[in-house]
Amino acid sequence: MTTGPETEDFAVPPGLEAREPPEARGRPRDGVRLLVGRRATGEVSHHAFRDLPGLLRPGDLLVVNTAATLPAAVRLDRIGVHFSTPVPDAGDRLWLVELRRLTGTTTRPYPGGSPGEWIPLPGGATLTLVDRRTDRLWRARLDTDVVPYLRRHGTPVRYGAVPHDQPIAAYQTVFAHDPSSGGAAMPGAARPFTAALVTRLVSRGVLLAPITLHAGAAPPEAHGPPPAERYTVPAPTAALVRHVRAEGGRVIAVGTTAVRALETAAASGRVEASEGWTDRVVTPESGVRAVDGLLTGLHGPRSPHLTTLAAIAGHSLVNSVYRAALDERYLFREFGDSHLLLP
């Protein structure tokens, strides 16, 4: 399943990959740019992220992911281990992990490893490879609980676009809570929000509701679907989604993680309270039942996120947005600019 040849084939010039948070570039979080595409007209327009309240209507609902981000990378001398997600119903010691070869300031996939091999980690811990689950992910067991271990010895997962470590605070959104858990990947669509911007949204009559989805590590060279991920759609959020849609409002997911959670919770045709593990992949073929629009970052070519964008906005608008992003030199990746897809 593809998103069409144009979105598959574009290339992001190295100069358009955000290499550090906007704060390090002298901008506030909400000072990034916002590219807006409207499906009804095909119009593409350019804004600042702080313009968001004026782009939404009173009664619109933003559904935000409240997951915190874990420092999920552990480095050795020559390889690193990225802890992606726990194995469903297996406690907090059996996880899917990716082995990465350390190459200067970045990492590359490491093809080595064999079942039963054990890897000594900092702090006296030992990781044992159990079996390979995908081309890049191993099922592996740590001899201590993973999340507390990562909080002592891990660093945030980063790839080549970000050459230097950033503090874990740079990967937390204003909505993040419950630091005792979290995902390996930041729910980056929500990163540009600030407390002041949230206040302006609420003052305008825009509603906000939480879901939680703990996203696994997703290296830029991995083009397959994400592994199963833990999610929760609370009963009040499900009820608010149903109410807003019944009243003619628009449900705008903040990030593809929010889309995945909501569409999993809408498996029966309407959004219900739901929690557990989801392997749902949202595509143009599956369509969407719960979401009218999407606020997200700018994703690289062949990213599985692009199928979600096309499911919501259609191939034509996604192609137009990405052509405009490249032409106007928007910044890509997790510390880059944003775009909003509206009905």
N, C-alpha and C positions, 0 to 999 in steps of 0.2 A: 504494500500500500504506500503510495507516494503522495506528495502534495502538488504534483505537477512539475514539468521540467524546469520551469524558471526558478522556482524556489529550491529545487534540488541542486541546481547547477551554479548558483551564485557563489562567489568567494568573498571572504571578508579580508580586506587588506590589513596587514599587521598594524598599521597606524590607526585602525578603527577598533581595535580591541582595547577596552579599558584596562589599564595596567595597575590601577590603584583606586581606592574609594574617592568619590568626588570631594570629600573633605580634604584629602591630601592634595587636591588640585585647586583648593581655595574656594570651593563651593559648598553650600549646605546640602544636606541629603536631598531636599526637595528642589534643589537648583538644577537637577538634570533636565534634559529636554524630553518632551512628550510628543510623539507622533500619533496623530489620531486618524483612523480610517472609519468611514461610515458605509455600512453595507447597502443601505437603501439608495444612496446616490453615487457610491464609488468615490466620494470626495476624500482627499487626503490633505490634512492641514497640520501646521507646526505650532507647538506651544511649549511653555515651560511646565514642569510637573506641578508647580504650585498653582497653575491655572485650573487644576482638576475640579474644584468645586463649581466653577462656572460652566464646565463641560457636562455636568450631570444635572439631573432634574430632581426637585423635591419628590420624595417617594421612591427614588432608585435605591437599590440595596447593593452594597459592596460586601462580598463574602470573603473574609480574610483568613489566612492560615496562621494560627497562633503558635506553631511549633518553634521551639528554640533550635539553635544550631550547635551540634556537638563538635569539639575539636577531634575529629575522627581520623586524623592521619598520624601514624607513628613511624618515625624514621630510624633506620639503622645506617650502617656505613655505606652500603651500596644499593639497598632496596628500601622501599617504604611499604607500609601496609595501610590501606584505606579500609576502614570498617564501614561497610555500606548499610546493611540492615540486619537485625536479628532474624534468625530462622523462625518462622511462625511456630508458636506453641512449644518452644524448645528452651525456655529460660533465657537468662542474660549472659550466657557464655558461648552459645553456638550462634555464629554470625556468618553472613556472606561477606567476604573480604576480597579486595583486589590487591594483587602484588604489583608494585610499580618500581621500575628501575630509576635510580637517581642519576640525572645527567645535568650537572651544573646546577642552575637555579630552577630547573623544571624536572618533570618525570615523564617516563614513557612506559607503556605496558611491558610487564616482565613475563615472558612465556614459560619460565621455569617452574619448579615445584613438582612434588609428587605426593600421592596419598600417603599419609603416615609421617611425612616429614615434619619436624618440629623446628620452630624459629624462635630463638631467644630474643626477648624484647626488653627495652629499658625497664628498670625497676624490679628486675628479677622475675618477670612474667614469662610464660612460654605459650606460644601459639602453635597448635597442631593442625596441619592441613588434613581434612577428612576426605573430601572428594571435589572434583571440579564440576560446577553446576552449569556454567556457560563458558564461552570462550575467554571471558575475563574474570569471572567470579568463582571463588572457591567457597565451599562450606568449610569452616574452620572453628576450632574450639580454643578459647582462652582459658587458662587455669585460674582465673578470677573473674568477678563480674565486670563486664566490659565497660559500662557507662562510668562507674566510679574510676576505673583505670584510665579511661580516656581523659577524664577531667584532671587527672594528675600528670599524665605523660603525653597527651596528644596535642596536636596543633590543628588549626582549621585546614581542611582539604583545599588545595589550590592547584591550578594547572599552569601551563606555559604563559598564558596571557598576564598572569600576576606573578612577577619575578621574585617578589620578596614577601615574607610572612607579614600578615596583618594581625592585630590583636583579635581575639574572639569577639570582642564587642563590635568590631566592624561587620561581623556576620549576623548580628542579632537585629531583628526588626523591632519597631516600636510596639508591635503586638505580641512579641514572644513572651511566654510565661513558662513556668514549671521547669527550672533549670536541671531538675533531676532526670530529665529525659530529653529527647530531641532527635533530629535527623542529621545525616552526614552532609546534606546539601542545604544551603540557606534557601528559604522561600523568598527568592530575591525580588519578586514582583512587588513585595511590600516594603522593600528597603527604603525607597524614597519618602515614605510617609514620616511625618514628624507629629508630635503631640499638637502643635499649633495648627497644622493642616487638618488633622482629625477634628479639632474643635471647629474649624471653619466649615468642614463638611457637615457636621452635625447641625451647626447653626443654619445651614442652607436647607435642612430637612432631608439630607441623605442619610440612609440607615446603614448600620454596620452590623454584621453578625459573624461569629467565629465558627470555623471548623479546625480540625487538626489533622495534618498528614505529615508523617516523618519521612522525608524524602531520602532515598539512597544516593550514594556517590554516583555521579554521571560524568565521566571524562568526555571531553569534546570529540574524541575519536570513536566513541561507542555510539552506534547508530541504531541499535536494537531497542526493543521496549524495555522500560524499567522493570526491576523485580517487584514482587509483591511488597506493598508498603502498608504500615499501620495507619489507620485513620479513624476519626470520630466525627460524626455529624450530630450535634446535640439536638434534642427535641425542640427547644425554642428556635434554633436556627431553621430546622425543617419547617416548622409552623410559619415562621416569618417569610421564608421563600414562597410557600404556598399562598400566603396572604398577599404579598407584593404582586405576584403574577396574576392573582385573581382580580386585583384592583387596577391592573394595567400598568404597573410599574415594571422596571427592568432589573433583572438580576445580573450583576456584573461580578464575575469571579476575579479575584486578585491572584493571578498566577494559575498555571496549569495544574498545580497540586490541588487548588480549590475546585477546579473543574473535575478532576479525577474523583475527588471525594463526593462531590454533589451528584455526579452522574452515576456513581456506584450506589448512592442512596436513593436514586430515582429509578432503580431497576424495574420496579413495578409500574412505572409510568408517572408517579408523583414522588416528590421527595419525602422520605420518612426518616425518623431518627435511626441511625445506623452506626455500627462500629465494628472493627475487626481488621481484616487484611484485604486489600484490593489489588487485583492484577488487571483492572479495567484499563484498556487502551482506547482513548476517544479518537475516532477517525471520521472522515467525511461519510464513510459507509455506515457507521453506527449512528451518526448524528448526535444531537444533544437534546435533552428533555428538560433540563433544569436551568440552563444558562442562556442568557440573551447576549451577553457581551463579555469581554475579557480585557483586563489590564495586566500587562506582562512586560518582560524585558525583550531584548532583541537576541534571537537565538541563531546559532551557526547553521550552515547548510547541512542537510540530511539529518537534522536533529528530529527525534520523535516528537518534540514539542510542536513542530510545524504541522503535523497532522491534526493536532488539537485546534490550532488556529484555523486551519481550513475547515474543520467541522463546524466551527462557530461562524466564521465570516465568509467562507467560500474561497476557492483558489484565486479568483481574479483579484479580490481585494488584498489578500495576503501578498500576492505578487506585486501589486501596486505599492503597498506599504514598504516592502523590502527594497524595491527599486528606489523609492524616495529616501529611505534610510541611507542607502549607499551613496546616492547622488548628493545628499546634504551632509554627508559625513557624520552621521550619528555614531555613537560609541556602543559597541556590542559587549556581551558577557555580563557577569553578575554585578559589576560596578559601573555599568554603562547607562545608557539612556533607556527610556521606556516607550511603550506604545499602547494605545487604547483602541480596541475594536468595538464599535457601537453598532446596533442594529440599523 
